[in-house]
Amino acid sequence: MVMEINLGDVVRLKKKHPCGSYEWQVVRLGADIGIKCLKCQRRVLIERSVFERRVKAFISRGQ
């Protein structure tokens, strides 16, 4: 089953970022998903399949 992901979604991941934050915002869609840490503003590209496994919850939905 394919997860519905939109630009601007804020998600909580299972593992925290080294800066201590769990919340990320989706900034790019495609085969790879671009996410931005909401605490330190670091941007990361991860594969869609890896992203879907790591998402724990949607905090807010984008457009």
mmJSON file of the N, C-alpha and C atoms, coordinates in Angstrom:
{"data_MODEL":{"atom_site":{
"group_PDB":["ATOM","ATOM","ATOM","ATOM","ATOM","ATOM","ATOM","ATOM","ATOM","ATOM","ATOM","ATOM","ATOM","ATOM","ATOM","ATOM","ATOM","ATOM","ATOM","ATOM","ATOM","ATOM","ATOM","ATOM","ATOM","ATOM","ATOM","ATOM","ATOM","ATOM","ATOM","ATOM","ATOM","ATOM","ATOM","ATOM","ATOM","ATOM","ATOM","ATOM","ATOM","ATOM","ATOM","ATOM","ATOM","ATOM","ATOM","ATOM","ATOM","ATOM","ATOM","ATOM","ATOM","ATOM","ATOM","ATOM","ATOM","ATOM","ATOM","ATOM","ATOM","ATOM","ATOM","ATOM","ATOM","ATOM","ATOM","ATOM","ATOM","ATOM","ATOM","ATOM","ATOM","ATOM","ATOM","ATOM","ATOM","ATOM","ATOM","ATOM","ATOM","ATOM","ATOM","ATOM","ATOM","ATOM","ATOM","ATOM","ATOM","ATOM","ATOM","ATOM","ATOM","ATOM","ATOM","ATOM","ATOM","ATOM","ATOM","ATOM","ATOM","ATOM","ATOM","ATOM","ATOM","ATOM","ATOM","ATOM","ATOM","ATOM","ATOM","ATOM","ATOM","ATOM","ATOM","ATOM","ATOM","ATOM","ATOM","ATOM","ATOM","ATOM","ATOM","ATOM","ATOM","ATOM","ATOM","ATOM","ATOM","ATOM","ATOM","ATOM","ATOM","ATOM","ATOM","ATOM","ATOM","ATOM","ATOM","ATOM","ATOM","ATOM","ATOM","ATOM","ATOM","ATOM","ATOM","ATOM","ATOM","ATOM","ATOM","ATOM","ATOM","ATOM","ATOM","ATOM","ATOM","ATOM","ATOM","ATOM","ATOM","ATOM","ATOM","ATOM","ATOM","ATOM","ATOM","ATOM","ATOM","ATOM","ATOM","ATOM","ATOM","ATOM","ATOM","ATOM","ATOM","ATOM","ATOM","ATOM","ATOM","ATOM","ATOM","ATOM","ATOM","ATOM","ATOM","ATOM","ATOM"],
"id":[1,2,3,4,5,6,7,8,9,10,11,12,13,14,15,16,17,18,19,20,21,22,23,24,25,26,27,28,29,30,31,32,33,34,35,36,37,38,39,40,41,42,43,44,45,46,47,48,49,50,51,52,53,54,55,56,57,58,59,60,61,62,63,64,65,66,67,68,69,70,71,72,73,74,75,76,77,78,79,80,81,82,83,84,85,86,87,88,89,90,91,92,93,94,95,96,97,98,99,100,101,102,103,104,105,106,107,108,109,110,111,112,113,114,115,116,117,118,119,120,121,122,123,124,125,126,127,128,129,130,131,132,133,134,135,136,137,138,139,140,141,142,143,144,145,146,147,148,149,150,151,152,153,154,155,156,157,158,159,160,161,162,163,164,165,166,167,168,169,170,171,172,173,174,175,176,177,178,179,180,181,182,183,184,185,186,187,188,189],
"type_symbol":["N","C","C","N","C","C","N","C","C","N","C","C","N","C","C","N","C","C","N","C","C","N","C","C","N","C","C","N","C","C","N","C","C","N","C","C","N","C","C","N","C","C","N","C","C","N","C","C","N","C","C","N","C","C","N","C","C","N","C","C","N","C","C","N","C","C","N","C","C","N","C","C","N","C","C","N","C","C","N","C","C","N","C","C","N","C","C","N","C","C","N","C","C","N","C","C","N","C","C","N","C","C","N","C","C","N","C","C","N","C","C","N","C","C","N","C","C","N","C","C","N","C","C","N","C","C","N","C","C","N","C","C","N","C","C","N","C","C","N","C","C","N","C","C","N","C","C","N","C","C","N","C","C","N","C","C","N","C","C","N","C","C","N","C","C","N","C","C","N","C","C","N","C","C","N","C","C","N","C","C","N","C","C","N","C","C","N","C","C"],
"label_atom_id":["N","CA","C","N","CA","C","N","CA","C","N","CA","C","N","CA","C","N","CA","C","N","CA","C","N","CA","C","N","CA","C","N","CA","C","N","CA","C","N","CA","C","N","CA","C","N","CA","C","N","CA","C","N","CA","C","N","CA","C","N","CA","C","N","CA","C","N","CA","C","N","CA","C","N","CA","C","N","CA","C","N","CA","C","N","CA","C","N","CA","C","N","CA","C","N","CA","C","N","CA","C","N","CA","C","N","CA","C","N","CA","C","N","CA","C","N","CA","C","N","CA","C","N","CA","C","N","CA","C","N","CA","C","N","CA","C","N","CA","C","N","CA","C","N","CA","C","N","CA","C","N","CA","C","N","CA","C","N","CA","C","N","CA","C","N","CA","C","N","CA","C","N","CA","C","N","CA","C","N","CA","C","N","CA","C","N","CA","C","N","CA","C","N","CA","C","N","CA","C","N","CA","C","N","CA","C","N","CA","C","N","CA","C","N","CA","C","N","CA","C"],
"label_alt_id":[null,null,null,null,null,null,null,null,null,null,null,null,null,null,null,null,null,null,null,null,null,null,null,null,null,null,null,null,null,null,null,null,null,null,null,null,null,null,null,null,null,null,null,null,null,null,null,null,null,null,null,null,null,null,null,null,null,null,null,null,null,null,null,null,null,null,null,null,null,null,null,null,null,null,null,null,null,null,null,null,null,null,null,null,null,null,null,null,null,null,null,null,null,null,null,null,null,null,null,null,null,null,null,null,null,null,null,null,null,null,null,null,null,null,null,null,null,null,null,null,null,null,null,null,null,null,null,null,null,null,null,null,null,null,null,null,null,null,null,null,null,null,null,null,null,null,null,null,null,null,null,null,null,null,null,null,null,null,null,null,null,null,null,null,null,null,null,null,null,null,null,null,null,null,null,null,null,null,null,null,null,null,null,null,null,null,null,null,null],
"label_comp_id":["MET","MET","MET","VAL","VAL","VAL","MET","MET","MET","GLU","GLU","GLU","ILE","ILE","ILE","ASN","ASN","ASN","LEU","LEU","LEU","GLY","GLY","GLY","ASP","ASP","ASP","VAL","VAL","VAL","VAL","VAL","VAL","ARG","ARG","ARG","LEU","LEU","LEU","LYS","LYS","LYS","LYS","LYS","LYS","LYS","LYS","LYS","HIS","HIS","HIS","PRO","PRO","PRO","CYS","CYS","CYS","GLY","GLY","GLY","SER","SER","SER","TYR","TYR","TYR","GLU","GLU","GLU","TRP","TRP","TRP","GLN","GLN","GLN","VAL","VAL","VAL","VAL","VAL","VAL","ARG","ARG","ARG","LEU","LEU","LEU","GLY","GLY","GLY","ALA","ALA","ALA","ASP","ASP","ASP","ILE","ILE","ILE","GLY","GLY","GLY","ILE","ILE","ILE","LYS","LYS","LYS","CYS","CYS","CYS","LEU","LEU","LEU","LYS","LYS","LYS","CYS","CYS","CYS","GLN","GLN","GLN","ARG","ARG","ARG","ARG","ARG","ARG","VAL","VAL","VAL","LEU","LEU","LEU","ILE","ILE","ILE","GLU","GLU","GLU","ARG","ARG","ARG","SER","SER","SER","VAL","VAL","VAL","PHE","PHE","PHE","GLU","GLU","GLU","ARG","ARG","ARG","ARG","ARG","ARG","VAL","VAL","VAL","LYS","LYS","LYS","ALA","ALA","ALA","PHE","PHE","PHE","ILE","ILE","ILE","SER","SER","SER","ARG","ARG","ARG","GLY","GLY","GLY","GLN","GLN","GLN"],
"label_asym_id":["A","A","A","A","A","A","A","A","A","A","A","A","A","A","A","A","A","A","A","A","A","A","A","A","A","A","A","A","A","A","A","A","A","A","A","A","A","A","A","A","A","A","A","A","A","A","A","A","A","A","A","A","A","A","A","A","A","A","A","A","A","A","A","A","A","A","A","A","A","A","A","A","A","A","A","A","A","A","A","A","A","A","A","A","A","A","A","A","A","A","A","A","A","A","A","A","A","A","A","A","A","A","A","A","A","A","A","A","A","A","A","A","A","A","A","A","A","A","A","A","A","A","A","A","A","A","A","A","A","A","A","A","A","A","A","A","A","A","A","A","A","A","A","A","A","A","A","A","A","A","A","A","A","A","A","A","A","A","A","A","A","A","A","A","A","A","A","A","A","A","A","A","A","A","A","A","A","A","A","A","A","A","A","A","A","A","A","A","A"],
"label_entity_id":["1","1","1","1","1","1","1","1","1","1","1","1","1","1","1","1","1","1","1","1","1","1","1","1","1","1","1","1","1","1","1","1","1","1","1","1","1","1","1","1","1","1","1","1","1","1","1","1","1","1","1","1","1","1","1","1","1","1","1","1","1","1","1","1","1","1","1","1","1","1","1","1","1","1","1","1","1","1","1","1","1","1","1","1","1","1","1","1","1","1","1","1","1","1","1","1","1","1","1","1","1","1","1","1","1","1","1","1","1","1","1","1","1","1","1","1","1","1","1","1","1","1","1","1","1","1","1","1","1","1","1","1","1","1","1","1","1","1","1","1","1","1","1","1","1","1","1","1","1","1","1","1","1","1","1","1","1","1","1","1","1","1","1","1","1","1","1","1","1","1","1","1","1","1","1","1","1","1","1","1","1","1","1","1","1","1","1","1","1"],
"label_seq_id":[1,1,1,2,2,2,3,3,3,4,4,4,5,5,5,6,6,6,7,7,7,8,8,8,9,9,9,10,10,10,11,11,11,12,12,12,13,13,13,14,14,14,15,15,15,16,16,16,17,17,17,18,18,18,19,19,19,20,20,20,21,21,21,22,22,22,23,23,23,24,24,24,25,25,25,26,26,26,27,27,27,28,28,28,29,29,29,30,30,30,31,31,31,32,32,32,33,33,33,34,34,34,35,35,35,36,36,36,37,37,37,38,38,38,39,39,39,40,40,40,41,41,41,42,42,42,43,43,43,44,44,44,45,45,45,46,46,46,47,47,47,48,48,48,49,49,49,50,50,50,51,51,51,52,52,52,53,53,53,54,54,54,55,55,55,56,56,56,57,57,57,58,58,58,59,59,59,60,60,60,61,61,61,62,62,62,63,63,63],
"pdbx_PDB_ins_code":[null,null,null,null,null,null,null,null,null,null,null,null,null,null,null,null,null,null,null,null,null,null,null,null,null,null,null,null,null,null,null,null,null,null,null,null,null,null,null,null,null,null,null,null,null,null,null,null,null,null,null,null,null,null,null,null,null,null,null,null,null,null,null,null,null,null,null,null,null,null,null,null,null,null,null,null,null,null,null,null,null,null,null,null,null,null,null,null,null,null,null,null,null,null,null,null,null,null,null,null,null,null,null,null,null,null,null,null,null,null,null,null,null,null,null,null,null,null,null,null,null,null,null,null,null,null,null,null,null,null,null,null,null,null,null,null,null,null,null,null,null,null,null,null,null,null,null,null,null,null,null,null,null,null,null,null,null,null,null,null,null,null,null,null,null,null,null,null,null,null,null,null,null,null,null,null,null,null,null,null,null,null,null,null,null,null,null,null,null],
"Cartn_x":[0.843,0.0,0.883,0.543,1.327,0.828,1.761,1.426,1.221,0.174,-0.073,0.769,1.679,2.593,2.423,2.313,2.158,3.272,3.562,4.515,3.98,4.837,4.434,3.975,3.849,3.481,4.548,4.126,5.05,4.879,5.976,5.92,6.819,6.466,7.296,7.927,9.269,9.987,10.278,10.579,10.818,12.092,13.141,14.409,14.604,15.243,15.464,16.73,16.746,17.893,18.963,20.23,21.276,21.052,20.31,20.042,18.979,18.268,17.283,15.84,15.577,14.208,13.694,12.39,11.732,10.898,10.615,9.719,10.464,9.897,10.463,9.362,9.714,8.765,9.179,8.194,8.455,8.63,9.79,10.079,10.284,10.341,10.535,9.896,9.234,8.601,9.212,9.117,9.646,10.046,10.99,11.503,12.21,12.851,13.444,12.59,12.507,11.739,12.723,12.541,13.365,12.658,13.361,12.774,13.712,13.123,13.883,13.587,14.63,14.479,13.912,12.895,12.264,13.034,14.023,14.804,16.067,16.848,18.132,18.121,16.998,16.823,17.698,18.265,19.075,18.165,18.598,17.827,18.472,17.621,18.089,17.237,17.851,17.135,17.176,15.998,15.961,15.006,15.238,14.397,12.975,12.005,10.594,10.284,10.811,10.522,11.071,12.247,12.843,12.028,11.616,10.793,9.493,8.823,7.545,7.713,8.835,9.087,9.375,10.029,10.463,9.404,8.352,7.314,6.525,6.399,5.622,4.229,4.144,2.853,2.939,1.777,1.684,1.242,2.039,1.704,0.703,0.978,0.043,0.191,-0.873,-0.868,-0.647,0.089,0.332,-0.847,-0.612,-1.686,-2.223],
"Cartn_y":[-1.189,0.0,1.246,2.207,3.433,4.484,5.082,6.127,7.445,8.186,9.484,10.543,11.144,12.149,13.423,14.563,15.857,16.798,17.781,18.818,19.562,19.843,20.586,19.715,18.4,17.505,17.569,17.547,17.46,16.072,15.316,13.936,13.735,12.735,12.315,10.989,10.93,9.713,8.878,7.605,6.679,7.007,7.424,7.762,9.269,9.798,11.244,11.614,12.839,13.418,13.709,13.739,14.042,15.359,16.305,17.559,17.376,16.242,15.952,16.03,16.412,16.584,15.326,15.084,13.982,14.489,15.79,16.343,16.809,16.429,16.762,17.261,18.155,18.668,18.164,17.697,17.203,18.406,18.47,19.604,19.189,17.881,17.397,16.027,15.806,14.515,13.907,12.614,11.891,10.506,9.892,8.58,8.712,9.853,10.188,11.268,11.234,12.221,13.155,14.459,15.454,15.906,15.831,16.268,17.265,18.149,19.193,19.102,19.044,19.003,20.341,20.301,21.543,22.246,21.578,22.218,22.88,22.129,22.663,23.03,22.8,23.157,22.343,21.23,20.362,19.659,19.563,18.883,17.549,16.518,15.168,14.566,13.802,13.04,11.566,10.921,9.488,8.828,7.553,6.811,6.732,6.719,6.671,5.453,4.281,3.064,3.171,3.759,3.952,4.963,6.043,7.069,6.474,5.664,5.076,4.15,3.45,2.586,3.393,4.547,5.324,6.261,6.552,7.474,6.812,7.529,7.032,7.654,8.961,9.656,10.932,11.382,12.678,13.707,14.741,15.807,16.761,17.185,18.014,17.707,17.933,17.656,18.935,18.833,19.973,20.203,20.857,21.217,20.058],
"Cartn_z":[0.0,0.0,0.0,-0.836,-0.973,0.017,0.739,1.698,0.949,1.297,0.673,1.373,0.621,1.156,0.344,1.004,0.343,0.777,-0.062,0.326,1.539,2.475,3.664,4.817,4.615,5.719,6.802,8.051,9.172,9.771,9.828,10.297,11.506,12.293,13.432,13.035,13.084,12.729,13.975,13.764,14.879,15.647,14.923,15.572,15.555,16.601,16.625,15.867,15.398,14.713,15.772,15.415,16.403,17.166,16.588,17.29,18.373,18.369,19.405,18.962,17.729,17.243,16.549,16.672,15.975,14.793,14.73,13.723,12.477,11.312,10.013,9.099,8.177,7.181,5.804,5.026,3.668,2.744,2.048,1.168,-0.288,-0.566,-1.932,-2.08,-3.212,-3.491,-4.744,-4.861,-6.013,-5.571,-6.293,-5.885,-4.535,-4.321,-3.03,-2.381,-1.067,-0.316,0.369,0.181,0.852,2.112,3.242,4.511,5.177,5.991,6.679,8.17,8.978,10.435,10.895,11.739,12.18,13.297,13.885,14.94,14.387,13.587,13.109,11.623,10.929,9.512,8.557,9.004,8.143,7.14,5.877,4.831,4.51,4.324,4.052,2.949,2.045,1.022,1.413,1.491,1.751,0.765,0.508,-0.415,0.121,-0.787,-0.406,0.466,0.119,0.888,2.314,2.467,3.793,4.582,3.932,4.582,5.121,4.293,4.702,5.901,6.009,7.17,8.427,8.271,9.437,10.001,9.248,9.732,10.855,11.949,13.086,13.076,12.765,12.777,11.954,11.489,10.817,11.856,12.062,13.008,12.371,11.145,10.396,8.914,8.175,6.745,5.969,4.868,3.979,3.08,1.98,1.066,0.302],
"occupancy":[1.0,1.0,1.0,1.0,1.0,1.0,1.0,1.0,1.0,1.0,1.0,1.0,1.0,1.0,1.0,1.0,1.0,1.0,1.0,1.0,1.0,1.0,1.0,1.0,1.0,1.0,1.0,1.0,1.0,1.0,1.0,1.0,1.0,1.0,1.0,1.0,1.0,1.0,1.0,1.0,1.0,1.0,1.0,1.0,1.0,1.0,1.0,1.0,1.0,1.0,1.0,1.0,1.0,1.0,1.0,1.0,1.0,1.0,1.0,1.0,1.0,1.0,1.0,1.0,1.0,1.0,1.0,1.0,1.0,1.0,1.0,1.0,1.0,1.0,1.0,1.0,1.0,1.0,1.0,1.0,1.0,1.0,1.0,1.0,1.0,1.0,1.0,1.0,1.0,1.0,1.0,1.0,1.0,1.0,1.0,1.0,1.0,1.0,1.0,1.0,1.0,1.0,1.0,1.0,1.0,1.0,1.0,1.0,1.0,1.0,1.0,1.0,1.0,1.0,1.0,1.0,1.0,1.0,1.0,1.0,1.0,1.0,1.0,1.0,1.0,1.0,1.0,1.0,1.0,1.0,1.0,1.0,1.0,1.0,1.0,1.0,1.0,1.0,1.0,1.0,1.0,1.0,1.0,1.0,1.0,1.0,1.0,1.0,1.0,1.0,1.0,1.0,1.0,1.0,1.0,1.0,1.0,1.0,1.0,1.0,1.0,1.0,1.0,1.0,1.0,1.0,1.0,1.0,1.0,1.0,1.0,1.0,1.0,1.0,1.0,1.0,1.0,1.0,1.0,1.0,1.0,1.0,1.0,1.0,1.0,1.0,1.0,1.0,1.0],
"B_iso_or_equiv":[0.0,0.0,0.0,0.0,0.0,0.0,0.0,0.0,0.0,0.0,0.0,0.0,0.0,0.0,0.0,0.0,0.0,0.0,0.0,0.0,0.0,0.0,0.0,0.0,0.0,0.0,0.0,0.0,0.0,0.0,0.0,0.0,0.0,0.0,0.0,0.0,0.0,0.0,0.0,0.0,0.0,0.0,0.0,0.0,0.0,0.0,0.0,0.0,0.0,0.0,0.0,0.0,0.0,0.0,0.0,0.0,0.0,0.0,0.0,0.0,0.0,0.0,0.0,0.0,0.0,0.0,0.0,0.0,0.0,0.0,0.0,0.0,0.0,0.0,0.0,0.0,0.0,0.0,0.0,0.0,0.0,0.0,0.0,0.0,0.0,0.0,0.0,0.0,0.0,0.0,0.0,0.0,0.0,0.0,0.0,0.0,0.0,0.0,0.0,0.0,0.0,0.0,0.0,0.0,0.0,0.0,0.0,0.0,0.0,0.0,0.0,0.0,0.0,0.0,0.0,0.0,0.0,0.0,0.0,0.0,0.0,0.0,0.0,0.0,0.0,0.0,0.0,0.0,0.0,0.0,0.0,0.0,0.0,0.0,0.0,0.0,0.0,0.0,0.0,0.0,0.0,0.0,0.0,0.0,0.0,0.0,0.0,0.0,0.0,0.0,0.0,0.0,0.0,0.0,0.0,0.0,0.0,0.0,0.0,0.0,0.0,0.0,0.0,0.0,0.0,0.0,0.0,0.0,0.0,0.0,0.0,0.0,0.0,0.0,0.0,0.0,0.0,0.0,0.0,0.0,0.0,0.0,0.0,0.0,0.0,0.0,0.0,0.0,0.0],
"pdbx_formal_charge":[null,null,null,null,null,null,null,null,null,null,null,null,null,null,null,null,null,null,null,null,null,null,null,null,null,null,null,null,null,null,null,null,null,null,null,null,null,null,null,null,null,null,null,null,null,null,null,null,null,null,null,null,null,null,null,null,null,null,null,null,null,null,null,null,null,null,null,null,null,null,null,null,null,null,null,null,null,null,null,null,null,null,null,null,null,null,null,null,null,null,null,null,null,null,null,null,null,null,null,null,null,null,null,null,null,null,null,null,null,null,null,null,null,null,null,null,null,null,null,null,null,null,null,null,null,null,null,null,null,null,null,null,null,null,null,null,null,null,null,null,null,null,null,null,null,null,null,null,null,null,null,null,null,null,null,null,null,null,null,null,null,null,null,null,null,null,null,null,null,null,null,null,null,null,null,null,null,null,null,null,null,null,null,null,null,null,null,null,null],
"auth_seq_id":[1,1,1,2,2,2,3,3,3,4,4,4,5,5,5,6,6,6,7,7,7,8,8,8,9,9,9,10,10,10,11,11,11,12,12,12,13,13,13,14,14,14,15,15,15,16,16,16,17,17,17,18,18,18,19,19,19,20,20,20,21,21,21,22,22,22,23,23,23,24,24,24,25,25,25,26,26,26,27,27,27,28,28,28,29,29,29,30,30,30,31,31,31,32,32,32,33,33,33,34,34,34,35,35,35,36,36,36,37,37,37,38,38,38,39,39,39,40,40,40,41,41,41,42,42,42,43,43,43,44,44,44,45,45,45,46,46,46,47,47,47,48,48,48,49,49,49,50,50,50,51,51,51,52,52,52,53,53,53,54,54,54,55,55,55,56,56,56,57,57,57,58,58,58,59,59,59,60,60,60,61,61,61,62,62,62,63,63,63],
"auth_comp_id":["MET","MET","MET","VAL","VAL","VAL","MET","MET","MET","GLU","GLU","GLU","ILE","ILE","ILE","ASN","ASN","ASN","LEU","LEU","LEU","GLY","GLY","GLY","ASP","ASP","ASP","VAL","VAL","VAL","VAL","VAL","VAL","ARG","ARG","ARG","LEU","LEU","LEU","LYS","LYS","LYS","LYS","LYS","LYS","LYS","LYS","LYS","HIS","HIS","HIS","PRO","PRO","PRO","CYS","CYS","CYS","GLY","GLY","GLY","SER","SER","SER","TYR","TYR","TYR","GLU","GLU","GLU","TRP","TRP","TRP","GLN","GLN","GLN","VAL","VAL","VAL","VAL","VAL","VAL","ARG","ARG","ARG","LEU","LEU","LEU","GLY","GLY","GLY","ALA","ALA","ALA","ASP","ASP","ASP","ILE","ILE","ILE","GLY","GLY","GLY","ILE","ILE","ILE","LYS","LYS","LYS","CYS","CYS","CYS","LEU","LEU","LEU","LYS","LYS","LYS","CYS","CYS","CYS","GLN","GLN","GLN","ARG","ARG","ARG","ARG","ARG","ARG","VAL","VAL","VAL","LEU","LEU","LEU","ILE","ILE","ILE","GLU","GLU","GLU","ARG","ARG","ARG","SER","SER","SER","VAL","VAL","VAL","PHE","PHE","PHE","GLU","GLU","GLU","ARG","ARG","ARG","ARG","ARG","ARG","VAL","VAL","VAL","LYS","LYS","LYS","ALA","ALA","ALA","PHE","PHE","PHE","ILE","ILE","ILE","SER","SER","SER","ARG","ARG","ARG","GLY","GLY","GLY","GLN","GLN","GLN"],
"auth_asym_id":["A","A","A","A","A","A","A","A","A","A","A","A","A","A","A","A","A","A","A","A","A","A","A","A","A","A","A","A","A","A","A","A","A","A","A","A","A","A","A","A","A","A","A","A","A","A","A","A","A","A","A","A","A","A","A","A","A","A","A","A","A","A","A","A","A","A","A","A","A","A","A","A","A","A","A","A","A","A","A","A","A","A","A","A","A","A","A","A","A","A","A","A","A","A","A","A","A","A","A","A","A","A","A","A","A","A","A","A","A","A","A","A","A","A","A","A","A","A","A","A","A","A","A","A","A","A","A","A","A","A","A","A","A","A","A","A","A","A","A","A","A","A","A","A","A","A","A","A","A","A","A","A","A","A","A","A","A","A","A","A","A","A","A","A","A","A","A","A","A","A","A","A","A","A","A","A","A","A","A","A","A","A","A","A","A","A","A","A","A"],
"auth_atom_id":["N","CA","C","N","CA","C","N","CA","C","N","CA","C","N","CA","C","N","CA","C","N","CA","C","N","CA","C","N","CA","C","N","CA","C","N","CA","C","N","CA","C","N","CA","C","N","CA","C","N","CA","C","N","CA","C","N","CA","C","N","CA","C","N","CA","C","N","CA","C","N","CA","C","N","CA","C","N","CA","C","N","CA","C","N","CA","C","N","CA","C","N","CA","C","N","CA","C","N","CA","C","N","CA","C","N","CA","C","N","CA","C","N","CA","C","N","CA","C","N","CA","C","N","CA","C","N","CA","C","N","CA","C","N","CA","C","N","CA","C","N","CA","C","N","CA","C","N","CA","C","N","CA","C","N","CA","C","N","CA","C","N","CA","C","N","CA","C","N","CA","C","N","CA","C","N","CA","C","N","CA","C","N","CA","C","N","CA","C","N","CA","C","N","CA","C","N","CA","C","N","CA","C","N","CA","C","N","CA","C","N","CA","C","N","CA","C","N","CA","C"],
"pdbx_PDB_model_num":[1,1,1,1,1,1,1,1,1,1,1,1,1,1,1,1,1,1,1,1,1,1,1,1,1,1,1,1,1,1,1,1,1,1,1,1,1,1,1,1,1,1,1,1,1,1,1,1,1,1,1,1,1,1,1,1,1,1,1,1,1,1,1,1,1,1,1,1,1,1,1,1,1,1,1,1,1,1,1,1,1,1,1,1,1,1,1,1,1,1,1,1,1,1,1,1,1,1,1,1,1,1,1,1,1,1,1,1,1,1,1,1,1,1,1,1,1,1,1,1,1,1,1,1,1,1,1,1,1,1,1,1,1,1,1,1,1,1,1,1,1,1,1,1,1,1,1,1,1,1,1,1,1,1,1,1,1,1,1,1,1,1,1,1,1,1,1,1,1,1,1,1,1,1,1,1,1,1,1,1,1,1,1,1,1,1,1,1,1]
}}}
